[in-house]
């Protein structure tokens, strides 16, 4: 049961991450350097973002605030690591 719960939790987190990323791109917030069209298929990127989320998660910080910070850190990581290889190209 616990494994199923963790898988489901991860899937819900990915949906929240993708929705917030797209909202921020639409509003022009941040670097907007992610492959938005294929974001749900970018497993390496989603793994990186989820790892950042787990590192940053704090019971005293609201979920959406942490998610915003994770997006910022993901953008920064990609910008600072030009050799970062995603499965598809970044939207321009």
PDB file of N, CA, C and O in Angstrom:
ATOM      1  N   UNK A   1       0.818  -1.205   0.000  1.00  0.00           N
ATOM      2  CA  UNK A   1       0.000   0.000   0.000  1.00  0.00           C
ATOM      3  C   UNK A   1       0.856   1.261   0.000  1.00  0.00           C
ATOM      4  O   UNK A   1       0.557   2.236  -0.689  1.00  0.00           O
ATOM      5  N   UNK A   2       1.917   1.218   0.783  1.00  0.00           N
ATOM      6  CA  UNK A   2       2.767   2.396   0.881  1.00  0.00           C
ATOM      7  C   UNK A   2       3.417   2.742  -0.462  1.00  0.00           C
ATOM      8  O   UNK A   2       3.546   3.919  -0.799  1.00  0.00           O
ATOM      9  N   UNK A   3       3.821   1.742  -1.219  1.00  0.00           N
ATOM     10  CA  UNK A   3       4.417   1.979  -2.533  1.00  0.00           C
ATOM     11  C   UNK A   3       3.410   2.623  -3.488  1.00  0.00           C
ATOM     12  O   UNK A   3       3.743   3.545  -4.233  1.00  0.00           O
ATOM     13  N   UNK A   4       2.186   2.124  -3.451  1.00  0.00           N
ATOM     14  CA  UNK A   4       1.132   2.684  -4.297  1.00  0.00           C
ATOM     15  C   UNK A   4       0.885   4.139  -3.922  1.00  0.00           C
ATOM     16  O   UNK A   4       0.730   4.991  -4.798  1.00  0.00           O
ATOM     17  N   UNK A   5       0.848   4.421  -2.640  1.00  0.00           N
ATOM     18  CA  UNK A   5       0.650   5.792  -2.161  1.00  0.00           C
ATOM     19  C   UNK A   5       1.765   6.704  -2.670  1.00  0.00           C
ATOM     20  O   UNK A   5       1.494   7.803  -3.154  1.00  0.00           O
ATOM     21  N   UNK A   6       3.014   6.258  -2.562  1.00  0.00           N
ATOM     22  CA  UNK A   6       4.149   7.081  -3.021  1.00  0.00           C
ATOM     23  C   UNK A   6       4.101   7.332  -4.524  1.00  0.00           C
ATOM     24  O   UNK A   6       4.404   8.434  -4.983  1.00  0.00           O
ATOM     25  N   UNK A   7       3.725   6.325  -5.280  1.00  0.00           N
ATOM     26  CA  UNK A   7       3.609   6.487  -6.739  1.00  0.00           C
ATOM     27  C   UNK A   7       2.518   7.498  -7.066  1.00  0.00           C
ATOM     28  O   UNK A   7       2.713   8.383  -7.899  1.00  0.00           O
ATOM     29  N   UNK A   8       1.369   7.365  -6.408  1.00  0.00           N
ATOM     30  CA  UNK A   8       0.261   8.284  -6.645  1.00  0.00           C
ATOM     31  C   UNK A   8       0.635   9.711  -6.220  1.00  0.00           C
ATOM     32  O   UNK A   8       0.310  10.674  -6.914  1.00  0.00           O
ATOM     33  N   UNK A   9       1.307   9.836  -5.098  1.00  0.00           N
ATOM     34  CA  UNK A   9       1.743  11.149  -4.623  1.00  0.00           C
ATOM     35  C   UNK A   9       2.686  11.797  -5.640  1.00  0.00           C
ATOM     36  O   UNK A   9       2.572  12.992  -5.915  1.00  0.00           O
ATOM     37  N   UNK A  10       3.603  11.027  -6.192  1.00  0.00           N
ATOM     38  CA  UNK A  10       4.540  11.539  -7.184  1.00  0.00           C
ATOM     39  C   UNK A  10       3.803  11.998  -8.439  1.00  0.00           C
ATOM     40  O   UNK A  10       4.121  13.048  -8.996  1.00  0.00           O
ATOM     41  N   UNK A  11       2.824  11.219  -8.885  1.00  0.00           N
ATOM     42  CA  UNK A  11       2.058  11.597 -10.077  1.00  0.00           C
ATOM     43  C   UNK A  11       1.297  12.896  -9.860  1.00  0.00           C
ATOM     44  O   UNK A  11       1.279  13.759 -10.738  1.00  0.00           O
ATOM     45  N   UNK A  12       0.667  13.042  -8.698  1.00  0.00           N
ATOM     46  CA  UNK A  12      -0.030  14.296  -8.393  1.00  0.00           C
ATOM     47  C   UNK A  12       0.953  15.460  -8.330  1.00  0.00           C
ATOM     48  O   UNK A  12       0.649  16.561  -8.791  1.00  0.00           O
ATOM     49  N   UNK A  13       2.124  15.217  -7.763  1.00  0.00           N
ATOM     50  CA  UNK A  13       3.136  16.270  -7.680  1.00  0.00           C
ATOM     51  C   UNK A  13       3.569  16.693  -9.087  1.00  0.00           C
ATOM     52  O   UNK A  13       3.703  17.887  -9.357  1.00  0.00           O
ATOM     53  N   UNK A  14       3.788  15.732  -9.981  1.00  0.00           N
ATOM     54  CA  UNK A  14       4.184  16.062 -11.355  1.00  0.00           C
ATOM     55  C   UNK A  14       3.130  16.919 -12.042  1.00  0.00           C
ATOM     56  O   UNK A  14       3.462  17.874 -12.744  1.00  0.00           O
ATOM     57  N   UNK A  15       1.872  16.582 -11.843  1.00  0.00           N
ATOM     58  CA  UNK A  15       0.786  17.372 -12.437  1.00  0.00           C
ATOM     59  C   UNK A  15       0.834  18.801 -11.907  1.00  0.00           C
ATOM     60  O   UNK A  15       0.745  19.753 -12.683  1.00  0.00           O
ATOM     61  N   UNK A  16       0.972  18.957 -10.602  1.00  0.00           N
ATOM     62  CA  UNK A  16       1.056  20.296 -10.006  1.00  0.00           C
ATOM     63  C   UNK A  16       2.258  21.065 -10.552  1.00  0.00           C
ATOM     64  O   UNK A  16       2.147  22.246 -10.880  1.00  0.00           O
ATOM     65  N   UNK A  17       3.394  20.400 -10.649  1.00  0.00           N
ATOM     66  CA  UNK A  17       4.618  21.023 -11.149  1.00  0.00           C
ATOM     67  C   UNK A  17       4.422  21.511 -12.585  1.00  0.00           C
ATOM     68  O   UNK A  17       4.759  22.651 -12.905  1.00  0.00           O
ATOM     69  N   UNK A  18       3.887  20.665 -13.434  1.00  0.00           N
ATOM     70  CA  UNK A  18       3.694  21.004 -14.850  1.00  0.00           C
ATOM     71  C   UNK A  18       2.696  22.150 -14.990  1.00  0.00           C
ATOM     72  O   UNK A  18       2.935  23.082 -15.758  1.00  0.00           O
ATOM     73  N   UNK A  19       1.600  22.095 -14.271  1.00  0.00           N
ATOM     74  CA  UNK A  19       0.592  23.163 -14.347  1.00  0.00           C
ATOM     75  C   UNK A  19       1.194  24.496 -13.902  1.00  0.00           C
ATOM     76  O   UNK A  19       1.002  25.514 -14.567  1.00  0.00           O
ATOM     77  N   UNK A  20       1.913  24.496 -12.792  1.00  0.00           N
ATOM     78  CA  UNK A  20       2.495  25.739 -12.296  1.00  0.00           C
ATOM     79  C   UNK A  20       3.580  26.261 -13.242  1.00  0.00           C
ATOM     80  O   UNK A  20       3.687  27.470 -13.451  1.00  0.00           O
ATOM     81  N   UNK A  21       4.376  25.369 -13.810  1.00  0.00           N
ATOM     82  CA  UNK A  21       5.385  25.792 -14.790  1.00  0.00           C
ATOM     83  C   UNK A  21       4.729  26.499 -15.971  1.00  0.00           C
ATOM     84  O   UNK A  21       5.180  27.562 -16.398  1.00  0.00           O
ATOM     85  N   UNK A  22       3.675  25.907 -16.488  1.00  0.00           N
ATOM     86  CA  UNK A  22       2.979  26.504 -17.646  1.00  0.00           C
ATOM     87  C   UNK A  22       2.314  27.830 -17.286  1.00  0.00           C
ATOM     88  O   UNK A  22       2.314  28.763 -18.089  1.00  0.00           O
ATOM     89  N   UNK A  23       1.742  27.918 -16.074  1.00  0.00           N
ATOM     90  CA  UNK A  23       1.144  29.184 -15.633  1.00  0.00           C
ATOM     91  C   UNK A  23       2.204  30.278 -15.535  1.00  0.00           C
ATOM     92  O   UNK A  23       1.981  31.411 -15.960  1.00  0.00           O
ATOM     93  N   UNK A  24       3.352  29.929 -14.974  1.00  0.00           N
ATOM     94  CA  UNK A  24       4.413  30.921 -14.830  1.00  0.00           C
ATOM     95  C   UNK A  24       4.960  31.352 -16.190  1.00  0.00           C
ATOM     96  O   UNK A  24       5.299  32.521 -16.374  1.00  0.00           O
ATOM     97  N   UNK A  25       5.051  30.417 -17.151  1.00  0.00           N
ATOM     98  CA  UNK A  25       5.497  30.786 -18.498  1.00  0.00           C
ATOM     99  C   UNK A  25       4.489  31.745 -19.134  1.00  0.00           C
ATOM    100  O   UNK A  25       4.865  32.753 -19.732  1.00  0.00           O
ATOM    101  N   UNK A  26       3.213  31.414 -18.994  1.00  0.00           N
ATOM    102  CA  UNK A  26       2.152  32.252 -19.559  1.00  0.00           C
ATOM    103  C   UNK A  26       2.204  33.668 -18.983  1.00  0.00           C
ATOM    104  O   UNK A  26       1.956  34.643 -19.692  1.00  0.00           O
ATOM    105  N   UNK A  27       2.528  33.774 -17.697  1.00  0.00           N
ATOM    106  CA  UNK A  27       2.604  35.073 -17.030  1.00  0.00           C
ATOM    107  C   UNK A  27       3.971  35.735 -17.192  1.00  0.00           C
ATOM    108  O   UNK A  27       4.165  36.872 -16.761  1.00  0.00           O
ATOM    109  N   UNK A  28       4.923  35.028 -17.812  1.00  0.00           N
ATOM    110  CA  UNK A  28       6.258  35.589 -18.033  1.00  0.00           C
ATOM    111  C   UNK A  28       7.085  35.692 -16.766  1.00  0.00           C
ATOM    112  O   UNK A  28       7.905  36.601 -16.633  1.00  0.00           O
ATOM    113  N   UNK A  29       6.881  34.776 -15.838  1.00  0.00           N
ATOM    114  CA  UNK A  29       7.606  34.789 -14.569  1.00  0.00           C
ATOM    115  C   UNK A  29       8.818  33.869 -14.671  1.00  0.00           C
ATOM    116  O   UNK A  29       8.677  32.698 -15.025  1.00  0.00           O
ATOM    117  N   UNK A  30       9.988  34.380 -14.369  1.00  0.00           N
ATOM    118  CA  UNK A  30      11.184  33.549 -14.325  1.00  0.00           C
ATOM    119  C   UNK A  30      11.881  33.394 -15.660  1.00  0.00           C
ATOM    120  O   UNK A  30      11.627  34.144 -16.603  1.00  0.00           O
ATOM    121  N   UNK A  31      12.766  32.406 -15.727  1.00  0.00           N
ATOM    122  CA  UNK A  31      13.575  32.188 -16.919  1.00  0.00           C
ATOM    123  C   UNK A  31      12.810  31.526 -18.062  1.00  0.00           C
ATOM    124  O   UNK A  31      13.152  31.715 -19.229  1.00  0.00           O
ATOM    125  N   UNK A  32      11.785  30.759 -17.735  1.00  0.00           N
ATOM    126  CA  UNK A  32      10.952  30.094 -18.749  1.00  0.00           C
ATOM    127  C   UNK A  32      11.792  29.307 -19.755  1.00  0.00           C
ATOM    128  O   UNK A  32      11.568  29.400 -20.962  1.00  0.00           O
ATOM    129  N   UNK A  33      12.756  28.532 -19.256  1.00  0.00           N
ATOM    130  CA  UNK A  33      13.659  27.802 -20.142  1.00  0.00           C
ATOM    131  C   UNK A  33      13.416  26.292 -20.131  1.00  0.00           C
ATOM    132  O   UNK A  33      14.353  25.510 -20.286  1.00  0.00           O
ATOM    133  N   UNK A  34      12.181  25.892 -19.951  1.00  0.00           N
ATOM    134  CA  UNK A  34      11.847  24.467 -19.933  1.00  0.00           C
ATOM    135  C   UNK A  34      11.168  24.070 -21.243  1.00  0.00           C
ATOM    136  O   UNK A  34      10.632  24.927 -21.945  1.00  0.00           O
ATOM    137  N   UNK A  35      11.186  22.779 -21.578  1.00  0.00           N
ATOM    138  CA  UNK A  35      10.495  22.297 -22.782  1.00  0.00           C
ATOM    139  C   UNK A  35       9.002  22.103 -22.490  1.00  0.00           C
ATOM    140  O   UNK A  35       8.547  20.984 -22.252  1.00  0.00           O
ATOM    141  N   UNK A  36       8.265  23.184 -22.510  1.00  0.00           N
ATOM    142  CA  UNK A  36       6.876  23.169 -22.039  1.00  0.00           C
ATOM    143  C   UNK A  36       5.969  22.232 -22.824  1.00  0.00           C
ATOM    144  O   UNK A  36       5.057  21.642 -22.245  1.00  0.00           O
ATOM    145  N   UNK A  37       6.191  22.079 -24.115  1.00  0.00           N
ATOM    146  CA  UNK A  37       5.325  21.222 -24.926  1.00  0.00           C
ATOM    147  C   UNK A  37       5.448  19.750 -24.546  1.00  0.00           C
ATOM    148  O   UNK A  37       4.486  18.993 -24.676  1.00  0.00           O
ATOM    149  N   UNK A  38       6.619  19.345 -24.080  1.00  0.00           N
ATOM    150  CA  UNK A  38       6.865  17.933 -23.774  1.00  0.00           C
ATOM    151  C   UNK A  38       7.196  17.713 -22.296  1.00  0.00           C
ATOM    152  O   UNK A  38       7.745  16.674 -21.930  1.00  0.00           O
ATOM    153  N   UNK A  39       6.872  18.665 -21.468  1.00  0.00           N
ATOM    154  CA  UNK A  39       7.285  18.618 -20.069  1.00  0.00           C
ATOM    155  C   UNK A  39       6.852  17.326 -19.365  1.00  0.00           C
ATOM    156  O   UNK A  39       7.607  16.783 -18.557  1.00  0.00           O
ATOM    157  N   UNK A  40       5.678  16.844 -19.655  1.00  0.00           N
ATOM    158  CA  UNK A  40       5.203  15.624 -18.997  1.00  0.00           C
ATOM    159  C   UNK A  40       6.009  14.389 -19.395  1.00  0.00           C
ATOM    160  O   UNK A  40       5.943  13.368 -18.711  1.00  0.00           O
ATOM    161  N   UNK A  41       6.762  14.465 -20.481  1.00  0.00           N
ATOM    162  CA  UNK A  41       7.569  13.341 -20.964  1.00  0.00           C
ATOM    163  C   UNK A  41       9.046  13.464 -20.578  1.00  0.00           C
ATOM    164  O   UNK A  41       9.827  12.546 -20.829  1.00  0.00           O
ATOM    165  N   UNK A  42       9.427  14.567 -19.982  1.00  0.00           N
ATOM    166  CA  UNK A  42      10.829  14.834 -19.639  1.00  0.00           C
ATOM    167  C   UNK A  42      11.166  14.193 -18.296  1.00  0.00           C
ATOM    168  O   UNK A  42      11.239  14.878 -17.275  1.00  0.00           O
ATOM    169  N   UNK A  43      11.368  12.881 -18.301  1.00  0.00           N
ATOM    170  CA  UNK A  43      11.565  12.143 -17.050  1.00  0.00           C
ATOM    171  C   UNK A  43      12.800  12.591 -16.285  1.00  0.00           C
ATOM    172  O   UNK A  43      12.752  12.693 -15.059  1.00  0.00           O
ATOM    173  N   UNK A  44      13.913  12.863 -16.977  1.00  0.00           N
ATOM    174  CA  UNK A  44      15.117  13.333 -16.278  1.00  0.00           C
ATOM    175  C   UNK A  44      14.854  14.653 -15.573  1.00  0.00           C
ATOM    176  O   UNK A  44      15.271  14.851 -14.432  1.00  0.00           O
ATOM    177  N   UNK A  45      14.167  15.549 -16.253  1.00  0.00           N
ATOM    178  CA  UNK A  45      13.851  16.855 -15.695  1.00  0.00           C
ATOM    179  C   UNK A  45      12.896  16.724 -14.512  1.00  0.00           C
ATOM    180  O   UNK A  45      13.094  17.359 -13.476  1.00  0.00           O
ATOM    181  N   UNK A  46      11.870  15.907 -14.666  1.00  0.00           N
ATOM    182  CA  UNK A  46      10.921  15.704 -13.579  1.00  0.00           C
ATOM    183  C   UNK A  46      11.585  15.034 -12.375  1.00  0.00           C
ATOM    184  O   UNK A  46      11.272  15.352 -11.227  1.00  0.00           O
ATOM    185  N   UNK A  47      12.501  14.107 -12.646  1.00  0.00           N
ATOM    186  CA  UNK A  47      13.248  13.488 -11.547  1.00  0.00           C
ATOM    187  C   UNK A  47      14.097  14.521 -10.812  1.00  0.00           C
ATOM    188  O   UNK A  47      14.140  14.533  -9.582  1.00  0.00           O
ATOM    189  N   UNK A  48      14.767  15.381 -11.562  1.00  0.00           N
ATOM    190  CA  UNK A  48      15.571  16.448 -10.962  1.00  0.00           C
ATOM    191  C   UNK A  48      14.698  17.354 -10.104  1.00  0.00           C
ATOM    192  O   UNK A  48      15.037  17.647  -8.958  1.00  0.00           O
ATOM    193  N   UNK A  49      13.580  17.794 -10.657  1.00  0.00           N
ATOM    194  CA  UNK A  49      12.686  18.696  -9.934  1.00  0.00           C
ATOM    195  C   UNK A  49      12.122  18.022  -8.686  1.00  0.00           C
ATOM    196  O   UNK A  49      12.002  18.662  -7.641  1.00  0.00           O
ATOM    197  N   UNK A  50      11.775  16.745  -8.781  1.00  0.00           N
ATOM    198  CA  UNK A  50      11.226  16.043  -7.619  1.00  0.00           C
ATOM    199  C   UNK A  50      12.294  15.857  -6.541  1.00  0.00           C
ATOM    200  O   UNK A  50      12.001  15.939  -5.348  1.00  0.00           O
ATOM    201  N   UNK A  51      13.506  15.612  -6.960  1.00  0.00           N
ATOM    202  CA  UNK A  51      14.612  15.512  -6.001  1.00  0.00           C
ATOM    203  C   UNK A  51      14.810  16.852  -5.286  1.00  0.00           C
ATOM    204  O   UNK A  51      14.997  16.893  -4.070  1.00  0.00           O
ATOM    205  N   UNK A  52      14.766  17.947  -6.053  1.00  0.00           N
ATOM    206  CA  UNK A  52      14.871  19.279  -5.445  1.00  0.00           C
ATOM    207  C   UNK A  52      13.720  19.509  -4.465  1.00  0.00           C
ATOM    208  O   UNK A  52      13.917  20.037  -3.370  1.00  0.00           O
ATOM    209  N   UNK A  53      12.522  19.108  -4.875  1.00  0.00           N
ATOM    210  CA  UNK A  53      11.357  19.273  -4.004  1.00  0.00           C
ATOM    211  C   UNK A  53      11.555  18.528  -2.685  1.00  0.00           C
ATOM    212  O   UNK A  53      11.310  19.078  -1.612  1.00  0.00           O
ATOM    213  N   UNK A  54      11.995  17.289  -2.771  1.00  0.00           N
ATOM    214  CA  UNK A  54      12.199  16.501  -1.548  1.00  0.00           C
ATOM    215  C   UNK A  54      13.268  17.111  -0.658  1.00  0.00           C
ATOM    216  O   UNK A  54      13.170  17.040   0.567  1.00  0.00           O
ATOM    217  N   UNK A  55      14.287  17.711  -1.261  1.00  0.00           N
ATOM    218  CA  UNK A  55      15.338  18.373  -0.483  1.00  0.00           C
ATOM    219  C   UNK A  55      14.840  19.655   0.174  1.00  0.00           C
ATOM    220  O   UNK A  55      15.297  20.018   1.258  1.00  0.00           O
ATOM    221  N   UNK A  56      13.899  20.345  -0.483  1.00  0.00           N
ATOM    222  CA  UNK A  56      13.439  21.648  -0.014  1.00  0.00           C
ATOM    223  C   UNK A  56      12.163  21.578   0.813  1.00  0.00           C
ATOM    224  O   UNK A  56      11.808  22.542   1.492  1.00  0.00           O
ATOM    225  N   UNK A  57      11.483  20.462   0.761  1.00  0.00           N
ATOM    226  CA  UNK A  57      10.202  20.325   1.450  1.00  0.00           C
ATOM    227  C   UNK A  57      10.370  20.581   2.945  1.00  0.00           C
ATOM    228  O   UNK A  57      11.279  20.058   3.589  1.00  0.00           O
ATOM    229  N   UNK A  58       9.468  21.400   3.472  1.00  0.00           N
ATOM    230  CA  UNK A  58       9.518  21.782   4.878  1.00  0.00           C
ATOM    231  C   UNK A  58       8.084  21.921   5.364  1.00  0.00           C
ATOM    232  O   UNK A  58       7.262  22.571   4.718  1.00  0.00           O
ATOM    233  N   UNK A  59       7.793  21.323   6.476  1.00  0.00           N
ATOM    234  CA  UNK A  59       6.420  21.359   6.982  1.00  0.00           C
ATOM    235  C   UNK A  59       5.977  22.768   7.374  1.00  0.00           C
ATOM    236  O   UNK A  59       4.782  23.018   7.539  1.00  0.00           O
ATOM    237  N   UNK A  60       6.929  23.689   7.524  1.00  0.00           N
ATOM    238  CA  UNK A  60       6.585  25.065   7.893  1.00  0.00           C
ATOM    239  C   UNK A  60       6.416  25.981   6.679  1.00  0.00           C
ATOM    240  O   UNK A  60       6.149  27.174   6.831  1.00  0.00           O
ATOM    241  N   UNK A  61       6.570  25.425   5.477  1.00  0.00           N
ATOM    242  CA  UNK A  61       6.451  26.211   4.253  1.00  0.00           C
ATOM    243  C   UNK A  61       5.290  25.667   3.424  1.00  0.00           C
ATOM    244  O   UNK A  61       5.145  24.455   3.268  1.00  0.00           O
ATOM    245  N   UNK A  62       4.478  26.557   2.904  1.00  0.00           N
ATOM    246  CA  UNK A  62       3.331  26.142   2.099  1.00  0.00           C
ATOM    247  C   UNK A  62       3.795  25.379   0.853  1.00  0.00           C
ATOM    248  O   UNK A  62       4.844  25.674   0.281  1.00  0.00           O
ATOM    249  N   UNK A  63       3.001  24.407   0.454  1.00  0.00           N
ATOM    250  CA  UNK A  63       3.294  23.553  -0.700  1.00  0.00           C
ATOM    251  C   UNK A  63       3.568  24.380  -1.953  1.00  0.00           C
ATOM    252  O   UNK A  63       4.563  24.144  -2.639  1.00  0.00           O
ATOM    253  N   UNK A  64       2.700  25.349  -2.265  1.00  0.00           N
ATOM    254  CA  UNK A  64       2.866  26.153  -3.474  1.00  0.00           C
ATOM    255  C   UNK A  64       4.116  27.024  -3.430  1.00  0.00           C
ATOM    256  O   UNK A  64       4.739  27.263  -4.465  1.00  0.00           O
ATOM    257  N   UNK A  65       4.482  27.491  -2.270  1.00  0.00           N
ATOM    258  CA  UNK A  65       5.711  28.276  -2.125  1.00  0.00           C
ATOM    259  C   UNK A  65       6.915  27.389  -2.430  1.00  0.00           C
ATOM    260  O   UNK A  65       7.827  27.795  -3.152  1.00  0.00           O
ATOM    261  N   UNK A  66       6.913  26.185  -1.880  1.00  0.00           N
ATOM    262  CA  UNK A  66       8.004  25.245  -2.151  1.00  0.00           C
ATOM    263  C   UNK A  66       8.042  24.894  -3.629  1.00  0.00           C
ATOM    264  O   UNK A  66       9.120  24.818  -4.219  1.00  0.00           O
ATOM    265  N   UNK A  67       6.892  24.681  -4.229  1.00  0.00           N
ATOM    266  CA  UNK A  67       6.835  24.355  -5.653  1.00  0.00           C
ATOM    267  C   UNK A  67       7.400  25.497  -6.498  1.00  0.00           C
ATOM    268  O   UNK A  67       8.129  25.250  -7.458  1.00  0.00           O
ATOM    269  N   UNK A  68       7.072  26.736  -6.151  1.00  0.00           N
ATOM    270  CA  UNK A  68       7.657  27.891  -6.848  1.00  0.00           C
ATOM    271  C   UNK A  68       9.182  27.891  -6.725  1.00  0.00           C
ATOM    272  O   UNK A  68       9.887  28.144  -7.702  1.00  0.00           O
ATOM    273  N   UNK A  69       9.680  27.610  -5.535  1.00  0.00           N
ATOM    274  CA  UNK A  69      11.127  27.570  -5.320  1.00  0.00           C
ATOM    275  C   UNK A  69      11.778  26.456  -6.133  1.00  0.00           C
ATOM    276  O   UNK A  69      12.874  26.631  -6.664  1.00  0.00           O
ATOM    277  N   UNK A  70      11.111  25.320  -6.231  1.00  0.00           N
ATOM    278  CA  UNK A  70      11.637  24.202  -7.017  1.00  0.00           C
ATOM    279  C   UNK A  70      11.727  24.588  -8.493  1.00  0.00           C
ATOM    280  O   UNK A  70      12.718  24.279  -9.156  1.00  0.00           O
ATOM    281  N   UNK A  71      10.710  25.254  -9.004  1.00  0.00           N
ATOM    282  CA  UNK A  71      10.738  25.694 -10.402  1.00  0.00           C
ATOM    283  C   UNK A  71      11.897  26.654 -10.618  1.00  0.00           C
ATOM    284  O   UNK A  71      12.636  26.523 -11.594  1.00  0.00           O
ATOM    285  N   UNK A  72      12.064  27.610  -9.725  1.00  0.00           N
ATOM    286  CA  UNK A  72      13.187  28.553  -9.832  1.00  0.00           C
ATOM    287  C   UNK A  72      14.525  27.821  -9.830  1.00  0.00           C
ATOM    288  O   UNK A  72      15.402  28.124 -10.639  1.00  0.00           O
ATOM    289  N   UNK A  73      14.681  26.867  -8.932  1.00  0.00           N
ATOM    290  CA  UNK A  73      15.927  26.107  -8.845  1.00  0.00           C
ATOM    291  C   UNK A  73      16.141  25.226 -10.074  1.00  0.00           C
ATOM    292  O   UNK A  73      17.277  25.046 -10.513  1.00  0.00           O
ATOM    293  N   UNK A  74      15.077  24.682 -10.626  1.00  0.00           N
ATOM    294  CA  UNK A  74      15.185  23.867 -11.845  1.00  0.00           C
ATOM    295  C   UNK A  74      15.641  24.728 -13.007  1.00  0.00           C
ATOM    296  O   UNK A  74      16.534  24.337 -13.757  1.00  0.00           O
ATOM    297  N   UNK A  75      15.032  25.906 -13.165  1.00  0.00           N
ATOM    298  CA  UNK A  75      15.458  26.841 -14.220  1.00  0.00           C
ATOM    299  C   UNK A  75      16.931  27.191 -14.050  1.00  0.00           C
ATOM    300  O   UNK A  75      17.706  27.174 -15.006  1.00  0.00           O
ATOM    301  N   UNK A  76      17.301  27.508 -12.806  1.00  0.00           N
ATOM    302  CA  UNK A  76      18.682  27.898 -12.519  1.00  0.00           C
ATOM    303  C   UNK A  76      19.644  26.752 -12.821  1.00  0.00           C
ATOM    304  O   UNK A  76      20.712  26.976 -13.390  1.00  0.00           O
ATOM    305  N   UNK A  77      19.278  25.538 -12.448  1.00  0.00           N
ATOM    306  CA  UNK A  77      20.132  24.389 -12.696  1.00  0.00           C
ATOM    307  C   UNK A  77      20.373  24.214 -14.194  1.00  0.00           C
ATOM    308  O   UNK A  77      21.507  23.994 -14.621  1.00  0.00           O
ATOM    309  N   UNK A  78      19.325  24.309 -14.978  1.00  0.00           N
ATOM    310  CA  UNK A  78      19.447  24.154 -16.427  1.00  0.00           C
ATOM    311  C   UNK A  78      20.304  25.275 -17.010  1.00  0.00           C
ATOM    312  O   UNK A  78      21.142  25.032 -17.879  1.00  0.00           O
ATOM    313  N   UNK A  79      20.096  26.496 -16.536  1.00  0.00           N
ATOM    314  CA  UNK A  79      20.876  27.640 -17.020  1.00  0.00           C
ATOM    315  C   UNK A  79      22.355  27.480 -16.664  1.00  0.00           C
ATOM    316  O   UNK A  79      23.222  27.768 -17.490  1.00  0.00           O
ATOM    317  N   UNK A  80      22.649  27.029 -15.458  1.00  0.00           N
ATOM    318  CA  UNK A  80      24.028  26.919 -14.975  1.00  0.00           C
ATOM    319  C   UNK A  80      24.745  25.664 -15.458  1.00  0.00           C
ATOM    320  O   UNK A  80      25.955  25.533 -15.274  1.00  0.00           O
ATOM    321  N   UNK A  81      24.020  24.754 -16.067  1.00  0.00           N
ATOM    322  CA  UNK A  81      24.608  23.509 -16.561  1.00  0.00           C
ATOM    323  C   UNK A  81      24.283  23.342 -18.038  1.00  0.00           C
ATOM    324  O   UNK A  81      23.365  22.605 -18.397  1.00  0.00           O
ATOM    325  N   UNK A  82      25.040  24.031 -18.898  1.00  0.00           N
ATOM    326  CA  UNK A  82      24.728  24.013 -20.325  1.00  0.00           C
ATOM    327  C   UNK A  82      24.791  22.614 -20.946  1.00  0.00           C
ATOM    328  O   UNK A  82      24.235  22.385 -22.020  1.00  0.00           O
ATOM    329  N   UNK A  83      25.452  21.702 -20.286  1.00  0.00           N
ATOM    330  CA  UNK A  83      25.534  20.335 -20.798  1.00  0.00           C
ATOM    331  C   UNK A  83      24.335  19.495 -20.381  1.00  0.00           C
ATOM    332  O   UNK A  83      24.223  18.329 -20.759  1.00  0.00           O
ATOM    333  N   UNK A  84      23.431  20.099 -19.592  1.00  0.00           N
ATOM    334  CA  UNK A  84      22.228  19.383 -19.160  1.00  0.00           C
ATOM    335  C   UNK A  84      21.507  18.882 -20.390  1.00  0.00           C
ATOM    336  O   UNK A  84      21.267  19.642 -21.328  1.00  0.00           O
ATOM    337  N   UNK A  85      21.165  17.623 -20.392  1.00  0.00           N
ATOM    338  CA  UNK A  85      20.556  17.006 -21.563  1.00  0.00           C
ATOM    339  C   UNK A  85      19.158  16.523 -21.226  1.00  0.00           C
ATOM    340  O   UNK A  85      18.975  15.577 -20.461  1.00  0.00           O
ATOM    341  N   UNK A  86      18.169  17.198 -21.817  1.00  0.00           N
ATOM    342  CA  UNK A  86      16.793  16.738 -21.688  1.00  0.00           C
ATOM    343  C   UNK A  86      16.469  15.925 -22.937  1.00  0.00           C
ATOM    344  O   UNK A  86      17.223  15.943 -23.910  1.00  0.00           O
ATOM    345  N   UNK A  87      15.361  15.221 -22.905  1.00  0.00           N
ATOM    346  CA  UNK A  87      14.983  14.378 -24.032  1.00  0.00           C
ATOM    347  C   UNK A  87      14.624  15.199 -25.269  1.00  0.00           C
ATOM    348  O   UNK A  87      14.770  14.712 -26.390  1.00  0.00           O
ATOM    349  N   UNK A  88      14.159  16.430 -25.089  1.00  0.00           N
ATOM    350  CA  UNK A  88      13.786  17.262 -26.242  1.00  0.00           C
ATOM    351  C   UNK A  88      14.376  18.653 -26.055  1.00  0.00           C
ATOM    352  O   UNK A  88      14.970  18.957 -25.021  1.00  0.00           O
ATOM    353  N   UNK A  89      14.207  19.465 -27.042  1.00  0.00           N
ATOM    354  CA  UNK A  89      14.751  20.817 -27.026  1.00  0.00           C
ATOM    355  C   UNK A  89      13.899  21.738 -26.159  1.00  0.00           C
ATOM    356  O   UNK A  89      12.704  21.500 -25.982  1.00  0.00           O
ATOM    357  N   UNK A  90      14.502  22.769 -25.628  1.00  0.00           N
ATOM    358  CA  UNK A  90      13.815  23.766 -24.825  1.00  0.00           C
ATOM    359  C   UNK A  90      13.043  24.694 -25.746  1.00  0.00           C
ATOM    360  O   UNK A  90      13.540  25.093 -26.800  1.00  0.00           O
ATOM    361  N   UNK A  91      11.814  25.040 -25.341  1.00  0.00           N
ATOM    362  CA  UNK A  91      11.017  26.002 -26.121  1.00  0.00           C
ATOM    363  C   UNK A  91      11.697  27.353 -26.153  1.00  0.00           C
ATOM    364  O   UNK A  91      12.272  27.788 -25.155  1.00  0.00           O
ATOM    365  N   UNK A  92      11.638  27.994 -27.252  1.00  0.00           N
ATOM    366  CA  UNK A  92      12.185  29.357 -27.374  1.00  0.00           C
ATOM    367  C   UNK A  92      11.066  30.366 -27.360  1.00  0.00           C
ATOM    368  O   UNK A  92      11.318  31.568 -27.453  1.00  0.00           O
TER     369      UNK A  92
END
